[in-house]
C-alpha cells in the first residue's frame, strides 16, 4: 500500500531504513517503484540508518507479541 501511495502521489525520493523480507513492494519482495510501465518512478535510498530502524522494528513487534500473550 505504501509503494502504491508513493507512485500515486508522485513522490520523487524516499529513504528506506530497513526492508521487510516477507512483504513489501518498495524493493524487498516486489519493486513497484521501478516498474517501467508505470508513469512514475521514485528514487529510493535504501539502508538509511538501517541498524537503528531494524532494532526499532524488532522491538516493536516483540512488544506486540508480548502484549498479545497477556
N, C-alpha and C positions, 0 to 999 in steps of 0.2 A: 504494500500500500504506500509506503514512503517513497519508493522509487517512482511509482506511478504519479504521485503528487508532485514530485520534483520535475518530472517531464511535463506535466500539465501546467505547472506554474512557471515553466521556462527558467528555472533556477540555473545560473551559469556555472557555479562552482560549489562543491560540497567537500567537507572534511569528514572522513570516516575514521573513528578511533579504533574500532575492532570489528572484524567480520563475524557473522554467525555462520558456522559451517553447516548448520542444519536447515537454515531458512534464510531468505534474503534475496533481493533482486537488484542489489547495487554492486554486484561483483562477486558475491560469495557462491550462491547456488546458481543464480541467473544473473545476467548483466543487462537489465533493461535500459540502463543509462547510455549504452553504446550500441543499441540496435540500429543498424543502418537504415531500416525502413521508417523509423520514427522521425518526426520533423524537428526533434530537438535532442541534442546530446549534451550532457553536463560534464564538466571537467571534475575528476574525482581525485582527491589526495587521500591515499589510504595510510593507515598506521599512525595517524596523528595522536600522540600521547597514548600509544597502544597499550602499554603495560598498565597505566592508570585506568584506562577505560575497561580493560579486561578484568581488573580487580573489582572495579565498581559493579560491573555486570555480574560477576561471580558472587560477590557479597549480596547483591540484591536478590538473586534467585535462591541462594542458600537461605536467606532470611525468609523468603516467601515459602519455601518448603518447610521450614521450621514452624512457621505460623500455621500452616495447614495441619500439622501434626497435633496441635493443641485443640 
